[in-house]
Amino acid sequence: MVTVLSIATKYYNDYFIERRDDRSAHLPLAGSPVYIVGIVLAYLYFVLRYGPRHMANRKPYNVLHMIKAYNLFQMAANVMLFLRICYNVFILYDNFSFRCQPIDYTRSKAGMDEVYFSYAYFWLKLFDLADTIFFVLRKKQSHVSFLHVYHHSFMVVTTYCALVFVPGGHVLLLGLWNTLVHAIMYFYYFLTSLGAQSSSVWWKKYLTRLQLTQFIHLAFHFGRPLVCGNCNFPTFWLWYGFLQAIIVLGLFLDFYIKTYNKRVKSSTPSKMKSAVRGKVN
């Protein structure tokens, strides 16, 4: 036991004190990883065990007004961060490389911008955890799928580690894609919170397709430097970004097939019945 603790302490000091980017160490929740592990474990415990048990014999909480405000906040915050990253990538940086963009570890304006982009993105992933909490409080436990919980919890851990070790550079495009998709997604959630039926928002399917496009491009974005080589960006994080994009792409593709193929199949009999009735009449 003592040996395990000493090894853990050694790795903690080596990675999270000696090797980390200290430009973000003073920011709230950006210091010790203990807080992040605690938040993720508390989230998992609430949405998988305590929350469902607490709600078992209770009526759903009325949190509709809170959800509306939350969706508006998320939509606005993601749009603002998307536009700021766009400005830096397409205007401020004259030579931003989509093939291989190294990290600026200096305290220049461009370097510190990337740190604050990473920090803001990390906070957005923390706020995303509220999605699942709302599901539990509304007794929609069927929405708490493996894909949902895996994606939200891993994004918190991933964005924290990215902030600590690789704040910016080649990963900026992940933030660019993700804030765009989430801005549109929370706009869709806001419409449904106003009473719009999911079926009446005709572009819902295309939102899922946009998410699939995002992961396909990110797999290519992180995979190309691995194949081409000569990229001044940590190889571990290129592999991590590539594999995560592939895993989440597979999960989202499975969701897309099950959701929309099921609807097509379920609507086919009704169409056939209508056609038969038309012939009879």
C-alpha positions in Angstrom: 0.0 0.0 0.0 2.8 2.4 0.9 4.5 1.6 -2.4 1.4 2.3 -4.4 1.0 5.7 -2.6 4.6 6.6 -3.2 4.3 5.8 -6.9 1.1 7.8 -7.2 2.7 10.7 -5.4 5.8 10.5 -7.7 3.6 10.6 -10.8 1.4 13.4 -9.4 4.4 15.6 -8.6 6.1 14.7 -12.0 3.1 15.5 -14.2 0.8 17.9 -12.3 3.5 20.0 -10.7 6.7 19.7 -12.7 5.5 19.2 -16.2 2.2 21.1 -16.3 1.8 24.5 -18.0 1.9 26.8 -15.0 0.2 29.7 -16.8 -3.2 28.3 -15.7 -2.2 27.0 -12.2 -3.7 30.1 -10.5 -7.2 29.8 -12.1 -10.1 28.3 -10.1 -10.3 24.5 -10.5 -7.3 24.5 -12.8 -4.8 23.6 -10.1 -5.0 20.2 -8.5 -6.7 17.3 -10.5 -8.2 16.1 -7.2 -11.1 18.6 -7.5 -11.9 17.4 -11.0 -11.8 13.7 -10.0 -14.1 14.6 -7.1 -16.6 16.4 -9.4 -16.7 13.6 -11.9 -17.2 10.9 -9.2 -19.9 13.0 -7.6 -21.6 13.4 -11.0 -21.5 9.7 -11.7 -22.8 8.8 -8.2 -25.7 11.3 -8.5 -26.9 10.4 -12.0 -26.4 6.7 -11.7 -27.3 5.8 -8.1 -28.4 8.6 -5.7 -30.5 10.6 -8.2 -32.6 7.6 -9.5 -33.2 6.3 -6.0 -34.1 9.8 -4.7 -36.6 10.3 -7.5 -38.1 6.7 -7.4 -41.1 7.7 -5.3 -41.3 11.4 -6.2 -42.9 13.4 -8.9 -40.6 15.0 -11.5 -39.4 18.4 -10.4 -40.6 21.4 -12.4 -37.3 22.9 -13.6 -38.5 24.1 -17.0 -37.7 27.8 -16.3 -34.2 26.8 -15.1 -33.7 24.7 -18.3 -34.7 27.6 -20.5 -32.2 29.9 -18.9 -29.6 27.2 -19.0 -30.1 26.6 -22.7 -29.9 30.3 -23.5 -26.7 30.7 -21.4 -25.1 27.7 -23.1 -26.1 28.9 -26.6 -24.7 32.4 -26.0 -21.5 31.2 -24.3 -20.7 28.7 -27.1 -21.3 31.2 -29.8 -19.0 33.8 -28.1 -16.2 31.2 -27.7 -16.7 30.0 -31.2 -16.3 33.5 -32.6 -13.3 34.3 -30.5 -11.5 31.1 -31.6 -12.5 31.8 -35.2 -10.9 35.3 -34.9 -7.6 33.9 -33.7 -7.5 31.0 -36.1 -8.5 32.7 -39.3 -7.6 36.4 -38.7 -5.0 36.8 -35.9 -2.8 33.9 -36.9 -1.4 34.6 -40.4 0.1 31.1 -40.7 -2.2 28.8 -38.6 -1.4 25.3 -39.8 -4.3 22.9 -40.2 -1.7 20.1 -40.8 0.2 20.7 -37.6 -0.2 23.7 -35.3 2.3 23.7 -32.4 1.4 25.2 -29.0 2.5 28.7 -28.1 3.7 28.3 -24.5 4.8 31.9 -24.2 3.0 34.6 -22.3 2.4 36.6 -25.4 -1.1 37.7 -26.2 -1.6 34.8 -28.7 -0.2 32.3 -26.2 -2.4 33.5 -23.3 -5.4 33.7 -25.5 -5.1 30.0 -26.1 -4.8 29.3 -22.4 -8.0 31.3 -21.7 -9.8 29.6 -24.6 -8.9 26.2 -23.1 -10.0 27.4 -19.7 -13.4 28.7 -21.0 -13.9 25.5 -22.9 -13.1 23.5 -19.8 -15.8 25.4 -17.9 -18.4 24.8 -20.6 -17.8 21.0 -20.3 -18.4 21.4 -16.5 -21.7 23.2 -17.2 -22.6 20.4 -19.6 -22.9 18.0 -16.7 -26.2 19.8 -15.8 -27.8 18.2 -18.8 -27.8 14.8 -17.1 -28.8 16.3 -13.7 -31.9 17.8 -15.4 -32.8 14.4 -16.9 -32.6 12.8 -13.4 -34.7 15.6 -11.7 -37.3 15.2 -14.5 -37.4 11.4 -14.1 -36.1 10.9 -17.7 -33.6 8.2 -16.6 -33.9 6.5 -20.0 -32.1 9.6 -21.5 -29.1 8.8 -19.2 -27.5 6.5 -21.7 -23.9 5.1 -21.7 -23.1 7.5 -24.6 -24.4 10.5 -22.7 -22.6 9.8 -19.4 -19.4 8.6 -21.0 -19.2 11.6 -23.3 -19.9 14.2 -20.6 -17.6 12.8 -17.9 -14.7 12.1 -20.2 -14.9 15.6 -21.7 -14.5 17.1 -18.3 -11.4 15.1 -17.6 -10.0 15.6 -21.1 -10.5 19.3 -21.2 -8.9 19.7 -17.8 -5.8 17.7 -18.9 -5.7 19.7 -22.2 -5.7 22.9 -20.2 -2.9 21.6 -18.0 -0.7 20.1 -20.7 -1.7 21.2 -24.3 -3.7 24.5 -24.1 -4.1 25.4 -27.7 -2.2 24.6 -30.8 -3.6 21.7 -32.8 -6.5 21.1 -30.4 -8.0 24.5 -31.1 -9.9 23.0 -34.0 -11.7 20.6 -31.5 -12.9 23.7 -29.6 -13.9 25.4 -32.8 -16.0 22.4 -34.0 -17.5 21.6 -30.6 -18.6 25.1 -29.7 -20.3 25.4 -33.1 -22.2 22.1 -32.7 -23.1 22.9 -29.1 -24.4 26.4 -29.9 -26.8 24.8 -32.5 -27.6 21.9 -30.2 -28.6 24.2 -27.3 -30.7 26.3 -29.7 -32.6 23.1 -30.5 -33.0 22.3 -26.8 -34.3 25.9 -26.2 -36.9 25.4 -28.9 -38.1 22.1 -27.4 -38.2 23.8 -23.9 -40.6 26.4 -25.3 -42.9 23.6 -26.2 -41.9 22.7 -29.8 -42.2 19.0 -30.5 -39.1 17.2 -31.5 -40.8 16.1 -34.7 -41.6 19.6 -35.7 -38.0 20.7 -35.5 -37.2 19.2 -38.9 -33.5 19.7 -38.8 -32.8 17.6 -35.7 -31.5 14.7 -37.9 -29.1 17.1 -39.6 -27.8 18.2 -36.2 -26.8 14.6 -35.5 -25.2 14.4 -39.0 -23.2 17.6 -38.2 -22.0 15.9 -35.0 -20.9 12.9 -37.1 -19.1 15.2 -39.5 -17.4 16.8 -36.6 -15.9 13.5 -35.3 -14.9 12.4 -38.8 -13.0 15.6 -39.4 -11.4 15.5 -36.0 -10.3 11.9 -36.6 -8.6 13.2 -39.8 -7.3 16.3 -38.1 -5.5 14.4 -35.3 -4.7 11.4 -37.5 -2.9 13.2 -40.4 0.1 14.4 -38.3 0.5 10.8 -37.0 0.8 9.6 -40.6 2.7 12.5 -42.1 5.1 12.9 -39.1 7.3 15.9 -38.5 4.7 17.6 -36.2 5.9 19.6 -33.2 2.9 18.6 -31.1 2.9 15.9 -28.4 2.3 12.5 -30.1 0.4 11.2 -27.1 -2.3 13.9 -27.5 -2.5 13.3 -31.2 -3.2 9.6 -30.5 -5.6 10.5 -27.7 -7.6 13.0 -29.9 -7.6 10.5 -32.8 -8.8 7.5 -30.8 -11.4 9.5 -28.9 -12.8 10.9 -32.2 -13.1 7.3 -33.5 -14.7 5.9 -30.3 -17.3 8.7 -30.0 -17.9 8.6 -33.8 -18.8 4.9 -33.4 -21.1 5.6 -30.5 -22.9 8.5 -32.2 -23.2 6.4 -35.4 -24.8 3.6 -33.5 -27.2 6.1 -31.9 -28.0 7.6 -35.3 -28.7 4.2 -36.9 -30.9 3.0 -34.0 -32.8 6.3 -33.8 -33.5 7.2 -37.4 -33.7 3.7 -38.9 -36.2 2.8 -36.2 -38.3 5.8 -37.2 -38.2 4.9 -40.9 -39.2 1.3 -40.1 -42.0 2.3 -37.8 -43.4 4.8 -40.3 -43.4 2.3 -43.2 -46.4 0.1 -41.9 -48.5 3.2 -41.4 -47.7 4.5 -44.9 -48.7 1.0 -46.3 -51.9 1.1 -44.3 -52.7 4.5 -45.7 -52.0 3.4 -49.2 -54.3 0.3 -48.7 -57.1 2.5 -47.4 -56.7 4.8 -50.3 -57.1 1.9 -52.8 -60.2 0.6 -50.9 -61.8 3.9 -50.8 
